[in-house]
Amino acid sequence: MKYTHLPNTDIKVSKICLGSMTWGEQNTEAEGHAQLDYAISQGVNFIDTAELYSVPNARAETYGSTERIIGSWLKKTGKRDQVVIASKIAGPAEFTKHIRTGGFAKHELEDAVNKSLERLGTDYIDLYQLHWPERPTNFFGQLGYTHNENDGWEDNFAQILEDLDGLVKVGKIRNVGLSNETPYGLSRYLEEARKGAPKMITVQNPYSLLNRKDEVGLTEIMHREDVGHLPYSPLGFGQLTGKYLDGYPPNARVTLFPNYSRYHNENSFEATRRYKTIADAHGLSLTQMSLAFVNTRPFVTANIIGATSVEQLAENIGSIDVELSEEVLKAIEEVHAAIPNPAP
């Protein structure tokens, strides 16, 4: 395994982060524990979760189930001091009304953190993230931003950071980060940090061979301001394994949950075919080539991989040892130039 640090901290994390969002929906508690056991045995020490999970299909019946599964594993193994845990508060949305109806007000943050700590069975969360912005903006597959002067949103970046700082000072969370955020949002939070507020040290956004939009604007800010990128969906919900190129296999995520079709438009399929041709020509699996590309981006702190079986997990973690030649990287850039960001 390779390691780095969460920016602006002395917390060492593996370059591969274990995503857990399917535990409690597509995966049982026992399967989640098996994935944790295997990942730890391979040197992974970074685990990402959220109060919203499990997903796909976030609902009241599975709310918090992934955190509970991680919590039961921590209780069984006693390995809390060996892992770095990241979690998130859900933002306001139609599909989160079973959690709470507000956004990131102080009482909402306190409620979310306290419930996550209870489910995880821990006294602190290493990295606490805002799962998506309160304000209307372009995330979850929206590439362009359309402004609405009457959206009713008021700038509250400073207040959110003040309330998060209160949770840091009492030791419930150690660091703060963002998710599904834009260059504007990150810039505003960093502006407040210059005035003494806590600094958002990471942004967890989708990033893959099919979605490199963060390279336009956001990654320059990250480099210059020492903020880490935590890519999620580096395989595009399984599209970049190539398993959907010949149809929809049973029990695959998009087969079971057709609404998760973000990476299944015509251009995504064409780009995936071209990337597979590159992988095949160089004796690589498409899965590991796709993950290795993300692993080696200079702005990436840790690549959040997910799997529904230990076999898939082993291949994903194994990508850390894959080196991509200049020839492969050049071929990848040629596909990207021809079909840029087909699945934002």
C-alpha positions in Angstrom: 0.0 0.0 0.0 1.0 3.6 -0.5 0.3 6.3 2.0 -0.1 10.1 2.2 -1.5 12.5 4.7 -4.8 14.3 5.0 -3.7 17.9 4.0 -2.7 20.2 6.8 -2.7 17.3 9.3 -0.3 14.5 10.5 -3.0 11.9 9.8 -1.5 9.2 7.6 -4.0 7.6 5.2 -3.8 4.9 2.6 -4.0 6.1 -1.1 -6.9 3.6 -1.4 -9.9 4.5 0.7 -12.5 1.9 1.4 -16.0 3.1 0.4 -18.9 1.5 2.2 -22.1 2.9 0.8 -23.6 -0.5 -0.3 -23.3 -2.1 3.1 -26.9 -2.6 4.5 -28.5 -2.6 1.0 -26.5 -4.6 -1.5 -24.2 -6.1 1.2 -25.0 -7.7 4.5 -23.2 -6.9 7.8 -21.1 -10.1 7.4 -20.0 -9.1 3.9 -19.2 -5.6 5.1 -17.0 -7.0 7.9 -15.3 -9.3 5.4 -14.5 -6.4 3.2 -13.1 -4.5 6.2 -11.0 -7.4 7.3 -9.5 -7.9 3.8 -8.9 -4.2 3.2 -7.1 -3.8 6.5 -5.0 -6.9 5.7 -3.9 -5.1 2.5 -2.8 -2.0 4.3 -5.9 0.1 3.8 -6.6 2.3 6.9 -9.0 4.9 5.5 -12.8 4.2 5.6 -15.5 6.5 4.1 -19.1 6.5 5.1 -22.1 8.8 5.6 -25.3 9.0 7.6 -27.3 8.7 4.4 -26.0 5.3 3.6 -26.8 2.7 2.7 -27.5 3.4 -1.0 -28.5 3.0 -3.7 -32.1 3.6 -2.7 -31.7 5.8 0.4 -34.7 5.3 2.7 -35.7 5.3 6.3 -35.4 1.6 6.7 -31.7 1.6 5.8 -30.8 5.1 7.2 -27.5 4.8 9.1 -27.1 1.1 8.4 -23.6 1.4 7.0 -22.3 3.3 10.0 -23.8 0.7 12.2 -22.0 -2.1 10.3 -18.7 -0.3 10.7 -19.5 0.3 14.3 -20.2 -3.4 15.0 -16.9 -4.3 13.2 -15.0 -1.7 15.4 -16.6 -3.2 18.5 -15.7 -6.8 17.4 -12.1 -6.1 16.4 -11.1 -3.2 18.7 -9.3 -1.6 15.8 -10.5 2.0 16.1 -7.0 3.3 16.6 -5.9 1.6 13.4 -8.3 3.3 11.0 -9.2 6.8 9.9 -12.9 7.3 9.6 -14.7 9.9 7.3 -18.4 10.5 7.5 -20.9 13.1 6.2 -24.0 15.0 7.1 -26.8 14.7 4.5 -27.8 18.0 2.8 -31.4 19.1 2.3 -33.2 17.3 -0.5 -36.4 15.6 -1.3 -34.9 12.2 -0.7 -33.5 13.1 2.8 -36.8 14.0 4.5 -36.6 10.8 6.5 -33.4 12.1 8.1 -34.1 15.8 8.8 -35.7 18.6 6.9 -33.1 21.4 7.4 -29.6 22.0 6.1 -26.4 22.7 8.1 -27.8 24.7 10.9 -26.0 24.3 14.3 -28.7 22.0 15.8 -28.7 19.9 12.6 -24.9 19.5 12.6 -25.0 18.5 16.3 -27.8 16.0 15.7 -26.1 14.4 12.8 -22.7 14.1 14.4 -24.1 12.7 17.7 -26.1 10.1 15.9 -23.1 9.1 13.7 -20.9 8.8 16.7 -23.5 6.5 18.4 -23.8 4.3 15.4 -20.1 4.1 14.8 -19.5 3.4 18.5 -16.6 5.9 18.6 -15.9 9.2 20.4 -14.6 11.1 17.4 -14.8 11.2 13.6 -11.5 12.0 11.8 -12.9 13.8 8.8 -16.5 15.2 8.8 -17.9 16.3 5.4 -20.9 18.2 4.1 -22.4 15.6 1.7 -23.5 18.2 -0.8 -24.2 22.0 -0.7 -27.3 23.6 0.8 -27.5 26.1 -2.0 -28.9 25.3 -5.4 -26.0 24.6 -7.7 -24.7 22.0 -10.2 -23.8 18.7 -8.6 -25.0 15.1 -8.9 -24.5 14.9 -12.7 -25.2 18.5 -13.6 -22.4 20.1 -15.7 -23.7 23.6 -16.2 -24.9 26.1 -13.6 -28.1 28.0 -14.1 -28.6 30.9 -11.7 -32.0 31.6 -10.1 -32.0 35.1 -8.4 -35.1 34.0 -6.4 -33.7 30.7 -5.0 -33.9 32.1 -1.5 -30.4 31.0 -0.4 -28.4 33.2 1.8 -24.6 33.1 2.2 -23.9 31.2 5.5 -20.4 29.8 4.9 -19.0 31.6 8.0 -21.8 30.3 10.3 -21.4 26.7 9.1 -17.7 26.8 9.8 -18.3 28.4 13.2 -20.7 25.6 14.2 -18.3 23.0 12.9 -15.5 24.6 14.9 -17.6 24.1 18.0 -17.7 20.3 17.3 -14.0 20.3 16.7 -13.3 22.1 20.0 -15.3 19.5 22.0 -13.4 16.7 20.2 -16.3 15.1 18.4 -14.8 15.7 14.9 -11.1 16.4 14.1 -11.2 17.9 10.6 -13.8 19.1 8.1 -14.2 18.6 4.4 -16.7 19.0 1.5 -18.4 16.7 -1.0 -20.1 17.4 -4.3 -18.7 20.9 -4.2 -17.8 23.4 -6.8 -14.9 25.9 -7.2 -17.1 28.7 -5.9 -18.1 26.8 -2.8 -14.6 25.7 -2.0 -13.2 29.2 -2.5 -15.8 30.8 -0.2 -15.0 28.3 2.6 -11.3 29.0 2.1 -11.9 32.7 2.3 -13.5 32.2 5.7 -10.6 30.1 6.8 -8.3 33.0 6.2 -10.2 34.9 8.8 -9.6 32.2 11.4 -12.3 29.6 10.7 -11.5 25.9 10.3 -10.2 25.0 6.9 -12.0 22.6 4.6 -9.1 20.2 3.9 -10.7 17.9 1.4 -13.3 17.7 -1.4 -15.0 14.4 -2.2 -16.3 14.6 -5.7 -16.9 12.2 -8.6 -13.8 11.7 -10.7 -12.9 9.1 -13.2 -11.9 8.6 -16.9 -15.6 9.4 -17.7 -15.7 12.5 -15.5 -12.7 14.8 -15.2 -14.6 18.1 -14.9 -12.8 19.0 -11.7 -9.6 19.5 -13.7 -11.3 22.7 -15.0 -10.9 25.1 -12.1 -11.2 23.1 -9.0 -7.9 21.3 -9.0 -5.9 24.5 -9.4 -7.5 25.7 -6.2 -6.6 22.5 -4.5 -3.0 22.6 -5.5 -2.5 26.2 -4.6 -4.5 26.0 -1.3 -3.3 22.6 -0.1 -6.7 20.9 -0.3 -7.0 17.2 -1.1 -9.3 15.5 -3.6 -11.1 12.3 -2.5 -12.5 10.9 -5.8 -15.6 8.8 -5.6 -17.1 6.6 -8.3 -13.7 6.1 -9.9 -15.2 3.2 -11.9 -18.4 5.1 -12.9 -20.8 2.8 -11.0 -19.0 -0.2 -12.6 -19.1 1.2 -16.2 -15.3 1.3 -16.3 -15.0 -2.4 -15.4 -16.5 -3.0 -18.9 -19.2 -5.3 -17.5 -22.0 -3.4 -19.1 -20.5 -3.3 -22.6 -22.3 -6.6 -23.5 -25.5 -6.0 -21.6 -26.7 -5.8 -18.0 -25.4 -8.7 -15.9 -27.7 -9.9 -13.1 -27.1 -8.4 -9.6 -25.0 -5.5 -11.0 -25.8 -2.1 -9.5 -27.3 -0.5 -12.5 -29.3 -3.7 -13.3 -30.8 -3.6 -9.8 -31.1 0.2 -9.6 -31.8 1.5 -13.2 -32.0 5.1 -11.9 -28.3 5.0 -11.4 -27.7 5.5 -15.1 -25.5 8.5 -14.9 -22.6 6.7 -16.7 -24.8 5.0 -19.3 -25.3 7.5 -22.0 -24.1 6.8 -25.6 -20.8 8.8 -25.2 -20.0 7.0 -21.9 -20.3 3.6 -23.6 -18.2 4.7 -26.6 -15.5 6.2 -24.3 -15.5 3.0 -22.3 -15.0 0.9 -25.4 -12.0 3.0 -26.4 -10.5 2.8 -22.9 -10.9 -0.9 -22.9 -9.1 -1.2 -26.3 -6.2 0.7 -24.7 -6.2 -1.6 -21.6 -6.4 -4.8 -23.8 -3.5 -3.6 -26.0 -1.2 -3.2 -23.0 -2.2 -6.3 -21.0 -4.1 -4.4 -18.4 -7.6 -5.0 -17.0 -9.8 -2.0 -17.7 -10.7 -1.8 -14.0 -7.1 -1.5 -12.8 -6.1 0.9 -15.6 -9.1 3.2 -14.7 -8.2 3.1 -11.0 -4.5 3.5 -11.6 -5.1 6.6 -13.6 -7.0 8.1 -10.6 -4.5 6.9 -8.1 -1.7 8.8 -9.8 -3.3 12.2 -10.3 -1.2 14.7 -8.3 -4.2 16.3 -6.6 -5.6 13.1 -5.3 -5.2 12.3 -1.6 -7.0 9.0 -1.6 -9.1 7.1 -4.2 -12.4 5.9 -2.7 -13.1 2.4 -4.1 -16.1 0.3 -3.5 -17.1 -3.3 -4.2 -19.9 -5.7 -3.5 -17.5 -8.7 -3.2 -14.1 -9.4 -1.8 -13.0 -10.6 -5.2 -13.8 -7.2 -6.7 -12.2 -5.5 -3.7 -9.0 -7.4 -4.3 -8.7 -6.3 -7.9 -9.5 -2.7 -6.9 -7.0 -2.5 -4.1 -4.4 -4.2 -6.4 -4.6 -1.1 -8.7 -2.2 0.7 -6.3 0.7 -1.4 -7.7 -0.2 -0.7 -11.4 2.1 1.7 -13.2 0.8 3.3 -16.4 3.3 3.8 -19.2 3.6 7.1 -21.1 2.2 5.4 -24.1 -0.9 4.4 -22.1 -1.3 7.8 -20.6 -1.0 9.4 -24.1 -3.7 7.1 -25.5 -6.0 8.0 -22.5 -5.6 11.7 -23.3 -6.5 11.1 -26.9 -9.8 9.5 -25.9 -10.4 12.2 -23.4 -9.8 14.9 -26.1 -12.3 13.1 -28.4 -15.0 12.4 -25.8 -14.4 14.8 -22.8 -16.4 14.2 -19.7 -19.2 12.1 -21.1 -20.7 11.6 -17.6 -20.3 14.6 -15.4 
